[in-house]
Amino acid sequence: MLFKKKTAEEAAGTKRFQIKLTEQLPELGQITILVDTTTGVNYIQTWVGTGGGITPLLDVNGDVVVEEGFRP
């Protein structure tokens, strides 16, 4: 497990998001996978030229990808 659910004491003073993966795509820009350390939700962030965006990362079924330790 890459990340685990944190208690309020553990989360105090830590960054909300951690970078899981960053990849440069020639002539396309950069893609980064971020993990919300509070909820475990994975996000995909894109940066292309002068613009970018962020959205939840989805699996093949269209469900939001959540780190193992955060699932109910």
PQR file with spaces between the fields and no chain letter, atoms N, CA, C, O and H, PARSE charges and radii, in Angstrom:
ATOM       1  N    MET     1       0.848   -1.173    0.000 -0.4000 1.5000
ATOM       2  CA   MET     1       0.000    0.000    0.000 -0.0000 2.0000
ATOM       3  C    MET     1       0.895    1.239    0.000  0.5500 1.7000
ATOM       4  O    MET     1       1.789    1.365    0.836 -0.5500 1.4000
ATOM       5  N    LEU     2       0.653    2.136   -0.927 -0.4000 1.5000
ATOM       6  CA   LEU     2       1.465    3.340   -1.065 -0.0000 2.0000
ATOM       7  C    LEU     2       1.113    4.384   -0.009  0.5500 1.7000
ATOM       8  O    LEU     2       2.002    5.031    0.545 -0.5500 1.4000
ATOM       9  H    LEU     2      -0.073    2.033   -1.606  0.4000 1.0000
ATOM      10  N    PHE     3      -0.165    4.551    0.270 -0.4000 1.5000
ATOM      11  CA   PHE     3      -0.624    5.529    1.242 -0.0000 2.0000
ATOM      12  C    PHE     3      -1.578    4.848    2.210  0.5500 1.7000
ATOM      13  O    PHE     3      -2.236    3.872    1.849 -0.5500 1.4000
ATOM      14  H    PHE     3      -0.888    4.026   -0.180  0.4000 1.0000
ATOM      15  N    LYS     4      -1.658    5.353    3.436 -0.4000 1.5000
ATOM      16  CA   LYS     4      -2.622    4.822    4.394 -0.0000 2.0000
ATOM      17  C    LYS     4      -3.438    5.966    4.958  0.5500 1.7000
ATOM      18  O    LYS     4      -2.981    7.108    4.996 -0.5500 1.4000
ATOM      19  H    LYS     4      -1.124    6.146    3.729  0.4000 1.0000
ATOM      20  N    LYS     5      -4.658    5.654    5.398 -0.4000 1.5000
ATOM      21  CA   LYS     5      -5.527    6.667    5.971 -0.0000 2.0000
ATOM      22  C    LYS     5      -4.876    7.237    7.225  0.5500 1.7000
ATOM      23  O    LYS     5      -4.349    6.489    8.048 -0.5500 1.4000
ATOM      24  H    LYS     5      -5.029    4.726    5.367  0.4000 1.0000
ATOM      25  N    LYS     6      -4.911    8.561    7.371 -0.4000 1.5000
ATOM      26  CA   LYS     6      -4.256    9.221    8.488 -0.0000 2.0000
ATOM      27  C    LYS     6      -5.262    9.656    9.539  0.5500 1.7000
ATOM      28  O    LYS     6      -6.404    9.991    9.224 -0.5500 1.4000
ATOM      29  H    LYS     6      -5.339    9.169    6.702  0.4000 1.0000
ATOM      30  N    THR     7      -4.829    9.647   10.782 -0.4000 1.5000
ATOM      31  CA   THR     7      -5.631   10.232   11.848 -0.0000 2.0000
ATOM      32  C    THR     7      -5.473   11.741   11.757  0.5500 1.7000
ATOM      33  O    THR     7      -4.596   12.229   11.043 -0.5500 1.4000
ATOM      34  H    THR     7      -3.901    9.375   11.039  0.4000 1.0000
ATOM      35  N    ALA     8      -6.315   12.490   12.474 -0.4000 1.5000
ATOM      36  CA   ALA     8      -6.233   13.953   12.451 -0.0000 2.0000
ATOM      37  C    ALA     8      -4.865   14.425   12.932  0.5500 1.7000
ATOM      38  O    ALA     8      -4.324   15.405   12.420 -0.5500 1.4000
ATOM      39  H    ALA     8      -7.027   12.094   13.053  0.4000 1.0000
ATOM      40  N    GLU     9      -4.312   13.726   13.916 -0.4000 1.5000
ATOM      41  CA   GLU     9      -3.000   14.109   14.443 -0.0000 2.0000
ATOM      42  C    GLU     9      -1.913   13.883   13.399  0.5500 1.7000
ATOM      43  O    GLU     9      -1.006   14.704   13.259 -0.5500 1.4000
ATOM      44  H    GLU     9      -4.751   12.930   14.332  0.4000 1.0000
ATOM      45  N    GLU    10      -1.997   12.786   12.673 -0.4000 1.5000
ATOM      46  CA   GLU    10      -1.000   12.489   11.642 -0.0000 2.0000
ATOM      47  C    GLU    10      -1.099   13.465   10.473  0.5500 1.7000
ATOM      48  O    GLU    10      -0.086   13.836    9.880 -0.5500 1.4000
ATOM      49  H    GLU    10      -2.733   12.119   12.787  0.4000 1.0000
ATOM      50  N    ALA    11      -2.326   13.880   10.145 -0.4000 1.5000
ATOM      51  CA   ALA    11      -2.543   14.754    8.995 -0.0000 2.0000
ATOM      52  C    ALA    11      -2.141   16.201    9.270  0.5500 1.7000
ATOM      53  O    ALA    11      -1.863   16.954    8.336 -0.5500 1.4000
ATOM      54  H    ALA    11      -3.148   13.579   10.627  0.4000 1.0000
ATOM      55  N    ALA    12      -2.108   16.593   10.535 -0.4000 1.5000
ATOM      56  CA   ALA    12      -1.767   17.979   10.877 -0.0000 2.0000
ATOM      57  C    ALA    12      -0.354   18.303   10.394  0.5500 1.7000
ATOM      58  O    ALA    12       0.605   17.606   10.724 -0.5500 1.4000
ATOM      59  H    ALA    12      -2.333   15.982   11.294  0.4000 1.0000
ATOM      60  N    GLY    13      -0.247   19.361    9.615 -0.4000 1.5000
ATOM      61  CA   GLY    13       1.059   19.808    9.151 -0.0000 2.0000
ATOM      62  C    GLY    13       1.594   19.063    7.937  0.5500 1.7000
ATOM      63  O    GLY    13       2.731   19.307    7.533 -0.5500 1.4000
ATOM      64  H    GLY    13      -1.026   19.927    9.347  0.4000 1.0000
ATOM      65  N    THR    14       0.816   18.161    7.339 -0.4000 1.5000
ATOM      66  CA   THR    14       1.279   17.459    6.146 -0.0000 2.0000
ATOM      67  C    THR    14       0.596   18.040    4.915  0.5500 1.7000
ATOM      68  O    THR    14      -0.435   18.705    5.020 -0.5500 1.4000
ATOM      69  H    THR    14      -0.107   17.963    7.667  0.4000 1.0000
ATOM      70  N    LYS    15       1.174   17.786    3.765 -0.4000 1.5000
ATOM      71  CA   LYS    15       0.598   18.265    2.511 -0.0000 2.0000
ATOM      72  C    LYS    15      -0.640   17.447    2.167  0.5500 1.7000
ATOM      73  O    LYS    15      -0.680   16.237    2.391 -0.5500 1.4000
ATOM      74  H    LYS    15       2.012   17.247    3.680  0.4000 1.0000
ATOM      75  N    ARG    16      -1.648   18.117    1.623 -0.4000 1.5000
ATOM      76  CA   ARG    16      -2.903   17.452    1.270 -0.0000 2.0000
ATOM      77  C    ARG    16      -2.715   16.517    0.084  0.5500 1.7000
ATOM      78  O    ARG    16      -3.330   15.451    0.043 -0.5500 1.4000
ATOM      79  H    ARG    16      -1.616   19.100    1.441  0.4000 1.0000
ATOM      80  N    PHE    17      -1.877   16.892   -0.883 -0.4000 1.5000
ATOM      81  CA   PHE    17      -1.667   16.082   -2.076 -0.0000 2.0000
ATOM      82  C    PHE    17      -0.220   15.638   -2.176  0.5500 1.7000
ATOM      83  O    PHE    17       0.701   16.385   -1.845 -0.5500 1.4000
ATOM      84  H    PHE    17      -1.377   17.757   -0.849  0.4000 1.0000
ATOM      85  N    GLN    18      -0.035   14.404   -2.639 -0.4000 1.5000
ATOM      86  CA   GLN    18       1.300   13.889   -2.912 -0.0000 2.0000
ATOM      87  C    GLN    18       1.345   13.424   -4.358  0.5500 1.7000
ATOM      88  O    GLN    18       0.357   12.921   -4.892 -0.5500 1.4000
ATOM      89  H    GLN    18      -0.783   13.797   -2.907  0.4000 1.0000
ATOM      90  N    ILE    19       2.500   13.598   -4.985 -0.4000 1.5000
ATOM      91  CA   ILE    19       2.681   13.169   -6.368 -0.0000 2.0000
ATOM      92  C    ILE    19       2.981   11.678   -6.385  0.5500 1.7000
ATOM      93  O    ILE    19       3.911   11.208   -5.729 -0.5500 1.4000
ATOM      94  H    ILE    19       3.302   14.007   -4.551  0.4000 1.0000
ATOM      95  N    LYS    20       2.182   10.946   -7.143 -0.4000 1.5000
ATOM      96  CA   LYS    20       2.368    9.503   -7.287 -0.0000 2.0000
ATOM      97  C    LYS    20       3.199    9.190   -8.529  0.5500 1.7000
ATOM      98  O    LYS    20       4.013    8.267   -8.520 -0.5500 1.4000
ATOM      99  H    LYS    20       1.426   11.328   -7.676  0.4000 1.0000
ATOM     100  N    LEU    21       2.991    9.967   -9.605 -0.4000 1.5000
ATOM     101  CA   LEU    21       3.673    9.721  -10.868 -0.0000 2.0000
ATOM     102  C    LEU    21       3.651   10.995  -11.701  0.5500 1.7000
ATOM     103  O    LEU    21       2.649   11.709  -11.732 -0.5500 1.4000
ATOM     104  H    LEU    21       2.330   10.717   -9.613  0.4000 1.0000
ATOM     105  N    THR    22       4.751   11.275  -12.370 -0.4000 1.5000
ATOM     106  CA   THR    22       4.814   12.379  -13.329 -0.0000 2.0000
ATOM     107  C    THR    22       5.448   11.856  -14.600  0.5500 1.7000
ATOM     108  O    THR    22       6.460   11.156  -14.564 -0.5500 1.4000
ATOM     109  H    THR    22       5.566   10.695  -12.346  0.4000 1.0000
ATOM     110  N    GLU    23       4.840   12.206  -15.729 -0.4000 1.5000
ATOM     111  CA   GLU    23       5.363   11.746  -17.013 -0.0000 2.0000
ATOM     112  C    GLU    23       5.337   12.889  -18.018  0.5500 1.7000
ATOM     113  O    GLU    23       4.320   13.563  -18.184 -0.5500 1.4000
ATOM     114  H    GLU    23       4.018   12.775  -15.758  0.4000 1.0000
ATOM     115  N    GLN    24       6.462   13.099  -18.681 -0.4000 1.5000
ATOM     116  CA   GLN    24       6.560   14.094  -19.748 -0.0000 2.0000
ATOM     117  C    GLN    24       6.222   13.409  -21.067  0.5500 1.7000
ATOM     118  O    GLN    24       6.765   12.348  -21.377 -0.5500 1.4000
ATOM     119  H    GLN    24       7.288   12.552  -18.546  0.4000 1.0000
ATOM     120  N    LEU    25       5.336   14.009  -21.833 -0.4000 1.5000
ATOM     121  CA   LEU    25       4.971   13.478  -23.140 -0.0000 2.0000
ATOM     122  C    LEU    25       5.466   14.447  -24.204  0.5500 1.7000
ATOM     123  O    LEU    25       4.997   15.583  -24.273 -0.5500 1.4000
ATOM     124  H    LEU    25       4.895   14.870  -21.580  0.4000 1.0000
ATOM     125  N    PRO    26       6.410   14.009  -25.035 -0.5600 1.5000
ATOM     126  CA   PRO    26       6.972   14.907  -26.053  0.2800 2.0000
ATOM     127  C    PRO    26       5.877   15.573  -26.888  0.5500 1.7000
ATOM     128  O    PRO    26       4.962   14.916  -27.385 -0.5500 1.4000
ATOM     129  N    GLU    27       5.996   16.872  -27.024 -0.4000 1.5000
ATOM     130  CA   GLU    27       5.082   17.700  -27.814 -0.0000 2.0000
ATOM     131  C    GLU    27       3.657   17.737  -27.277  0.5500 1.7000
ATOM     132  O    GLU    27       2.800   18.383  -27.880 -0.5500 1.4000
ATOM     133  H    GLU    27       6.739   17.405  -26.620  0.4000 1.0000
ATOM     134  N    LEU    28       3.376   17.066  -26.162 -0.4000 1.5000
ATOM     135  CA   LEU    28       2.032   17.086  -25.586 -0.0000 2.0000
ATOM     136  C    LEU    28       1.988   17.771  -24.233  0.5500 1.7000
ATOM     137  O    LEU    28       0.977   18.388  -23.896 -0.5500 1.4000
ATOM     138  H    LEU    28       4.073   16.541  -25.672  0.4000 1.0000
ATOM     139  N    GLY    29       3.044   17.684  -23.452 -0.4000 1.5000
ATOM     140  CA   GLY    29       3.061   18.311  -22.137 -0.0000 2.0000
ATOM     141  C    GLY    29       3.370   17.326  -21.031  0.5500 1.7000
ATOM     142  O    GLY    29       4.136   16.381  -21.216 -0.5500 1.4000
ATOM     143  H    GLY    29       3.865   17.184  -23.725  0.4000 1.0000
ATOM     144  N    GLN    30       2.767   17.556  -19.885 -0.4000 1.5000
ATOM     145  CA   GLN    30       3.061   16.757  -18.703 -0.0000 2.0000
ATOM     146  C    GLN    30       1.775   16.214  -18.090  0.5500 1.7000
ATOM     147  O    GLN    30       0.760   16.908  -18.042 -0.5500 1.4000
ATOM     148  H    GLN    30       2.144   18.324  -19.734  0.4000 1.0000
ATOM     149  N    ILE    31       1.825   14.974  -17.625 -0.4000 1.5000
ATOM     150  CA   ILE    31       0.712   14.350  -16.916 -0.0000 2.0000
ATOM     151  C    ILE    31       1.222   13.950  -15.538  0.5500 1.7000
ATOM     152  O    ILE    31       2.291   13.351  -15.411 -0.5500 1.4000
ATOM     153  H    ILE    31       2.649   14.409  -17.664  0.4000 1.0000
ATOM     154  N    THR    32       0.452   14.285  -14.507 -0.4000 1.5000
ATOM     155  CA   THR    32       0.815   13.951  -13.134 -0.0000 2.0000
ATOM     156  C    THR    32      -0.362   13.263  -12.463  0.5500 1.7000
ATOM     157  O    THR    32      -1.507   13.691  -12.607 -0.5500 1.4000
ATOM     158  H    THR    32      -0.416   14.772  -14.610  0.4000 1.0000
ATOM     159  N    ILE    33      -0.071   12.191  -11.725 -0.4000 1.5000
ATOM     160  CA   ILE    33      -1.088   11.534  -10.907 -0.0000 2.0000
ATOM     161  C    ILE    33      -0.848   11.996   -9.474  0.5500 1.7000
ATOM     162  O    ILE    33       0.241   11.819   -8.928 -0.5500 1.4000
ATOM     163  H    ILE    33       0.859   11.844  -11.608  0.4000 1.0000
ATOM     164  N    LEU    34      -1.872   12.588   -8.874 -0.4000 1.5000
ATOM     165  CA   LEU    34      -1.810   13.087   -7.502 -0.0000 2.0000
ATOM     166  C    LEU    34      -2.705   12.232   -6.622  0.5500 1.7000
ATOM     167  O    LEU    34      -3.712   11.700   -7.088 -0.5500 1.4000
ATOM     168  H    LEU    34      -2.756   12.732   -9.317  0.4000 1.0000
ATOM     169  N    VAL    35      -2.344   12.097   -5.350 -0.4000 1.5000
ATOM     170  CA   VAL    35      -3.177   11.380   -4.389 -0.0000 2.0000
ATOM     171  C    VAL    35      -3.538   12.337   -3.263  0.5500 1.7000
ATOM     172  O    VAL    35      -2.666   12.967   -2.664 -0.5500 1.4000
ATOM     173  H    VAL    35      -1.525   12.529   -4.971  0.4000 1.0000
ATOM     174  N    ASP    36      -4.833   12.438   -2.984 -0.4000 1.5000
ATOM     175  CA   ASP    36      -5.317   13.216   -1.847 -0.0000 2.0000
ATOM     176  C    ASP    36      -5.018   12.396   -0.596  0.5500 1.7000
ATOM     177  O    ASP    36      -5.581   11.315   -0.421 -0.5500 1.4000
ATOM     178  H    ASP    36      -5.541   11.927   -3.471  0.4000 1.0000
ATOM     179  N    THR    37      -4.147   12.889    0.272 -0.4000 1.5000
ATOM     180  CA   THR    37      -3.731   12.108    1.435 -0.0000 2.0000
ATOM     181  C    THR    37      -4.803   12.041    2.517  0.5500 1.7000
ATOM     182  O    THR    37      -4.654   11.297    3.486 -0.5500 1.4000
ATOM     183  H    THR    37      -3.690   13.767    0.130  0.4000 1.0000
ATOM     184  N    THR    38      -5.883   12.809    2.365 -0.4000 1.5000
ATOM     185  CA   THR    38      -6.983   12.754    3.322 -0.0000 2.0000
ATOM     186  C    THR    38      -8.044   11.746    2.899  0.5500 1.7000
ATOM     187  O    THR    38      -8.569   11.010    3.734 -0.5500 1.4000
ATOM     188  H    THR    38      -6.004   13.414    1.578  0.4000 1.0000
ATOM     189  N    THR    39      -8.365   11.709    1.593 -0.4000 1.5000
ATOM     190  CA   THR    39      -9.438   10.836    1.107 -0.0000 2.0000
ATOM     191  C    THR    39      -8.939    9.615    0.348  0.5500 1.7000
ATOM     192  O    THR    39      -9.670    8.636    0.199 -0.5500 1.4000
ATOM     193  H    THR    39      -7.938   12.307    0.914  0.4000 1.0000
ATOM     194  N    GLY    40      -7.696    9.665   -0.136 -0.4000 1.5000
ATOM     195  CA   GLY    40      -7.152    8.564   -0.934 -0.0000 2.0000
ATOM     196  C    GLY    40      -7.526    8.612   -2.400  0.5500 1.7000
ATOM     197  O    GLY    40      -7.120    7.739   -3.167 -0.5500 1.4000
ATOM     198  H    GLY    40      -7.102   10.460   -0.015  0.4000 1.0000
ATOM     199  N    VAL    41      -8.298    9.620   -2.811 -0.4000 1.5000
ATOM     200  CA   VAL    41      -8.727    9.748   -4.204 -0.0000 2.0000
ATOM     201  C    VAL    41      -7.529   10.127   -5.075  0.5500 1.7000
ATOM     202  O    VAL    41      -6.728   10.987   -4.709 -0.5500 1.4000
ATOM     203  H    VAL    41      -8.629   10.329   -2.188  0.4000 1.0000
ATOM     204  N    ASN    42      -7.420    9.470   -6.236 -0.4000 1.5000
ATOM     205  CA   ASN    42      -6.368    9.764   -7.212 -0.0000 2.0000
ATOM     206  C    ASN    42      -6.910   10.763   -8.233  0.5500 1.7000
ATOM     207  O    ASN    42      -8.056   10.657   -8.670 -0.5500 1.4000
ATOM     208  H    ASN    42      -8.071    8.772   -6.534  0.4000 1.0000
ATOM     209  N    TYR    43      -6.078   11.726   -8.606 -0.4000 1.5000
ATOM     210  CA   TYR    43      -6.437   12.728   -9.606 -0.0000 2.0000
ATOM     211  C    TYR    43      -5.405   12.702  -10.720  0.5500 1.7000
ATOM     212  O    TYR    43      -4.233   12.403  -10.492 -0.5500 1.4000
ATOM     213  H    TYR    43      -5.147   11.812   -8.251  0.4000 1.0000
ATOM     214  N    ILE    44      -5.856   13.022  -11.935 -0.4000 1.5000
ATOM     215  CA   ILE    44      -4.933   13.178  -13.049 -0.0000 2.0000
ATOM     216  C    ILE    44      -4.896   14.666  -13.394  0.5500 1.7000
ATOM     217  O    ILE    44      -5.926   15.300  -13.622 -0.5500 1.4000
ATOM     218  H    ILE    44      -6.808   13.265  -12.121  0.4000 1.0000
ATOM     219  N    GLN    45      -3.687   15.195  -13.424 -0.4000 1.5000
ATOM     220  CA   GLN    45      -3.474   16.603  -13.743 -0.0000 2.0000
ATOM     221  C    GLN    45      -2.701   16.669  -15.048  0.5500 1.7000
ATOM     222  O    GLN    45      -1.721   15.949  -15.238 -0.5500 1.4000
ATOM     223  H    GLN    45      -2.850   14.680  -13.239  0.4000 1.0000
ATOM     224  N    THR    46      -3.148   17.536  -15.946 -0.4000 1.5000
ATOM     225  CA   THR    46      -2.444   17.717  -17.212 -0.0000 2.0000
ATOM     226  C    THR    46      -1.956   19.151  -17.314  0.5500 1.7000
ATOM     227  O    THR    46      -2.587   20.082  -16.815 -0.5500 1.4000
ATOM     228  H    THR    46      -3.945   18.121  -15.792  0.4000 1.0000
ATOM     229  N    TRP    47      -0.826   19.301  -17.968 -0.4000 1.5000
ATOM     230  CA   TRP    47      -0.279   20.628  -18.231 -0.0000 2.0000
ATOM     231  C    TRP    47       0.217   20.617  -19.669  0.5500 1.7000
ATOM     232  O    TRP    47       1.176   19.923  -20.005 -0.5500 1.4000
ATOM     233  H    TRP    47      -0.313   18.545  -18.374  0.4000 1.0000
ATOM     234  N    VAL    48      -0.454   21.398  -20.515 -0.4000 1.5000
ATOM     235  CA   VAL    48      -0.111   21.447  -21.931 -0.0000 2.0000
ATOM     236  C    VAL    48       0.034   22.906  -22.323  0.5500 1.7000
ATOM     237  O    VAL    48      -0.928   23.672  -22.277 -0.5500 1.4000
ATOM     238  H    VAL    48      -1.233   21.962  -20.242  0.4000 1.0000
ATOM     239  N    GLY    49       1.241   23.280  -22.706 -0.4000 1.5000
ATOM     240  CA   GLY    49       1.472   24.662  -23.125 -0.0000 2.0000
ATOM     241  C    GLY    49       1.109   25.654  -22.043  0.5500 1.7000
ATOM     242  O    GLY    49       1.728   25.667  -20.979 -0.5500 1.4000
ATOM     243  H    GLY    49       2.022   22.657  -22.743  0.4000 1.0000
ATOM     244  N    THR    50       0.112   26.487  -22.300 -0.4000 1.5000
ATOM     245  CA   THR    50      -0.279   27.519  -21.338 -0.0000 2.0000
ATOM     246  C    THR    50      -1.519   27.155  -20.544  0.5500 1.7000
ATOM     247  O    THR    50      -2.040   27.992  -19.807 -0.5500 1.4000
ATOM     248  H    THR    50      -0.391   26.477  -23.164  0.4000 1.0000
ATOM     249  N    GLY    51      -2.007   25.928  -20.674 -0.4000 1.5000
ATOM     250  CA   GLY    51      -3.212   25.534  -19.960 -0.0000 2.0000
ATOM     251  C    GLY    51      -3.059   24.202  -19.265  0.5500 1.7000
ATOM     252  O    GLY    51      -2.106   23.461  -19.506 -0.5500 1.4000
ATOM     253  H    GLY    51      -1.584   25.248  -21.273  0.4000 1.0000
ATOM     254  N    GLY    52      -3.998   23.912  -18.411 -0.4000 1.5000
ATOM     255  CA   GLY    52      -3.959   22.646  -17.696 -0.0000 2.0000
ATOM     256  C    GLY    52      -5.310   22.336  -17.094  0.5500 1.7000
ATOM     257  O    GLY    52      -6.259   23.111  -17.210 -0.5500 1.4000
ATOM     258  H    GLY    52      -4.773   24.513  -18.215  0.4000 1.0000
ATOM     259  N    GLY    53      -5.378   21.189  -16.449 -0.4000 1.5000
ATOM     260  CA   GLY    53      -6.616   20.793  -15.809 -0.0000 2.0000
ATOM     261  C    GLY    53      -6.376   19.663  -14.829  0.5500 1.7000
ATOM     262  O    GLY    53      -5.311   19.045  -14.819 -0.5500 1.4000
ATOM     263  H    GLY    53      -4.608   20.558  -16.354  0.4000 1.0000
ATOM     264  N    ILE    54      -7.386   19.400  -14.000 -0.4000 1.5000
ATOM     265  CA   ILE    54      -7.306   18.314  -13.035 -0.0000 2.0000
ATOM     266  C    ILE    54      -8.689   17.682  -12.913  0.5500 1.7000
ATOM     267  O    ILE    54      -9.704   18.378  -12.910 -0.5500 1.4000
ATOM     268  H    ILE    54      -8.250   19.902  -14.008  0.4000 1.0000
ATOM     269  N    THR    55      -8.715   16.357  -12.812 -0.4000 1.5000
ATOM     270  CA   THR    55      -9.968   15.627  -12.688 -0.0000 2.0000
ATOM     271  C    THR    55      -9.696   14.317  -11.953  0.5500 1.7000
ATOM     272  O    THR    55      -8.570   13.820  -11.984 -0.5500 1.4000
ATOM     273  H    THR    55      -7.890   15.791  -12.814  0.4000 1.0000
ATOM     274  N    PRO    56     -10.707   13.750  -11.292 -0.5600 1.5000
ATOM     275  CA   PRO    56     -10.489   12.452  -10.645  0.2800 2.0000
ATOM     276  C    PRO    56     -10.092   11.401  -11.681  0.5500 1.7000
ATOM     277  O    PRO    56     -10.602   11.399  -12.801 -0.5500 1.4000
ATOM     278  N    LEU    57      -9.188   10.518  -11.302 -0.4000 1.5000
ATOM     279  CA   LEU    57      -8.752    9.421  -12.161 -0.0000 2.0000
ATOM     280  C    LEU    57      -9.791    8.306  -12.072  0.5500 1.7000
ATOM     281  O    LEU    57     -10.193    7.915  -10.977 -0.5500 1.4000
ATOM     282  H    LEU    57      -8.773   10.520  -10.392  0.4000 1.0000
ATOM     283  N    LEU    58     -10.226    7.795  -13.225 -0.4000 1.5000
ATOM     284  CA   LEU    58     -11.252    6.750  -13.269 -0.0000 2.0000
ATOM     285  C    LEU    58     -10.661    5.428  -13.721  0.5500 1.7000
ATOM     286  O    LEU    58      -9.712    5.394  -14.504 -0.5500 1.4000
ATOM     287  H    LEU    58      -9.899    8.113  -14.115  0.4000 1.0000
ATOM     288  N    ASP    59     -11.240    4.323  -13.211 -0.4000 1.5000
ATOM     289  CA   ASP    59     -10.812    2.998  -13.660 -0.0000 2.0000
ATOM     290  C    ASP    59     -11.614    2.598  -14.898  0.5500 1.7000
ATOM     291  O    ASP    59     -12.377    3.407  -15.426 -0.5500 1.4000
ATOM     292  H    ASP    59     -12.011    4.351  -12.575  0.4000 1.0000
ATOM     293  N    VAL    60     -11.449    1.365  -15.364 -0.4000 1.5000
ATOM     294  CA   VAL    60     -12.114    0.922  -16.599 -0.0000 2.0000
ATOM     295  C    VAL    60     -13.633    0.883  -16.470  0.5500 1.7000
ATOM     296  O    VAL    60     -14.331    0.889  -17.484 -0.5500 1.4000
ATOM     297  H    VAL    60     -10.829    0.708  -14.936  0.4000 1.0000
ATOM     298  N    ASN    61     -14.160    0.844  -15.244 -0.4000 1.5000
ATOM     299  CA   ASN    61     -15.606    0.825  -15.022 -0.0000 2.0000
ATOM     300  C    ASN    61     -16.188    2.218  -14.806  0.5500 1.7000
ATOM     301  O    ASN    61     -17.394    2.369  -14.608 -0.5500 1.4000
ATOM     302  H    ASN    61     -13.593    0.840  -14.420  0.4000 1.0000
ATOM     303  N    GLY    62     -15.327    3.238  -14.843 -0.4000 1.5000
ATOM     304  CA   GLY    62     -15.788    4.602  -14.630 -0.0000 2.0000
ATOM     305  C    GLY    62     -15.860    4.999  -13.164  0.5500 1.7000
ATOM     306  O    GLY    62     -16.407    6.051  -12.832 -0.5500 1.4000
ATOM     307  H    GLY    62     -14.348    3.116  -15.003  0.4000 1.0000
ATOM     308  N    ASP    63     -15.308    4.162  -12.277 -0.4000 1.5000
ATOM     309  CA   ASP    63     -15.287    4.465  -10.849 -0.0000 2.0000
ATOM     310  C    ASP    63     -14.015    5.234  -10.498  0.5500 1.7000
ATOM     311  O    ASP    63     -12.965    5.030  -11.107 -0.5500 1.4000
ATOM     312  H    ASP    63     -14.864    3.308  -12.546  0.4000 1.0000
ATOM     313  N    VAL    64     -14.124    6.113   -9.517 -0.4000 1.5000
ATOM     314  CA   VAL    64     -12.969    6.885   -9.060 -0.0000 2.0000
ATOM     315  C    VAL    64     -11.949    5.940   -8.433  0.5500 1.7000
ATOM     316  O    VAL    64     -12.307    5.056   -7.655 -0.5500 1.4000
ATOM     317  H    VAL    64     -14.977    6.279   -9.023  0.4000 1.0000
ATOM     318  N    VAL    65     -10.676    6.132   -8.777 -0.4000 1.5000
ATOM     319  CA   VAL    65      -9.597    5.317   -8.213 -0.0000 2.0000
ATOM     320  C    VAL    65      -9.274    5.850   -6.817  0.5500 1.7000
ATOM     321  O    VAL    65      -8.963    7.028   -6.641 -0.5500 1.4000
ATOM     322  H    VAL    65     -10.385    6.851   -9.409  0.4000 1.0000
ATOM     323  N    VAL    66      -9.354    4.943   -5.816 -0.4000 1.5000
ATOM     324  CA   VAL    66      -9.068    5.285   -4.423 -0.0000 2.0000
ATOM     325  C    VAL    66      -8.001    4.328   -3.917  0.5500 1.7000
ATOM     326  O    VAL    66      -8.075    3.126   -4.172 -0.5500 1.4000
ATOM     327  H    VAL    66      -9.607    3.986   -5.959  0.4000 1.0000
ATOM     328  N    GLU    67      -7.010    4.847   -3.203 -0.4000 1.5000
ATOM     329  CA   GLU    67      -5.951    4.011   -2.637 -0.0000 2.0000
ATOM     330  C    GLU    67      -6.557    2.959   -1.705  0.5500 1.7000
ATOM     331  O    GLU    67      -7.559    3.220   -1.041 -0.5500 1.4000
ATOM     332  H    GLU    67      -6.950    5.824   -2.995  0.4000 1.0000
ATOM     333  N    GLU    68      -5.954    1.783   -1.657 -0.4000 1.5000
ATOM     334  CA   GLU    68      -6.452    0.647   -0.878 -0.0000 2.0000
ATOM     335  C    GLU    68      -6.795    0.980    0.569  0.5500 1.7000
ATOM     336  O    GLU    68      -7.874    0.611    1.031 -0.5500 1.4000
ATOM     337  H    GLU    68      -5.139    1.570   -2.196  0.4000 1.0000
ATOM     338  N    GLY    69      -5.930    1.654    1.291 -0.4000 1.5000
ATOM     339  CA   GLY    69      -6.137    1.912    2.715 -0.0000 2.0000
ATOM     340  C    GLY    69      -7.294    2.836    3.035  0.5500 1.7000
ATOM     341  O    GLY    69      -7.641    2.994    4.205 -0.5500 1.4000
ATOM     342  H    GLY    69      -5.053    1.953    0.916  0.4000 1.0000
ATOM     343  N    PHE    70      -7.907    3.457    2.021 -0.4000 1.5000
ATOM     344  CA   PHE    70      -8.973    4.424    2.237 -0.0000 2.0000
ATOM     345  C    PHE    70     -10.357    3.869    1.929  0.5500 1.7000
ATOM     346  O    PHE    70     -11.358    4.525    2.218 -0.5500 1.4000
ATOM     347  H    PHE    70      -7.624    3.328    1.070  0.4000 1.0000
ATOM     348  N    ARG    71     -10.432    2.700    1.360 -0.4000 1.5000
ATOM     349  CA   ARG    71     -11.736    2.141    0.992 -0.0000 2.0000
ATOM     350  C    ARG    71     -12.491    1.705    2.235  0.5500 1.7000
ATOM     351  O    ARG    71     -11.903    1.163    3.171 -0.5500 1.4000
ATOM     352  H    ARG    71      -9.619    2.167    1.126  0.4000 1.0000
ATOM     353  N    PRO    72     -13.810    1.945    2.241 -0.5600 1.5000
ATOM     354  CA   PRO    72     -14.613    1.547    3.420  0.2800 2.0000
ATOM     355  C    PRO    72     -14.697    0.038    3.573  0.5500 1.7000
ATOM     356  O    PRO    72     -15.330   -0.453    4.507 -0.5500 1.4000
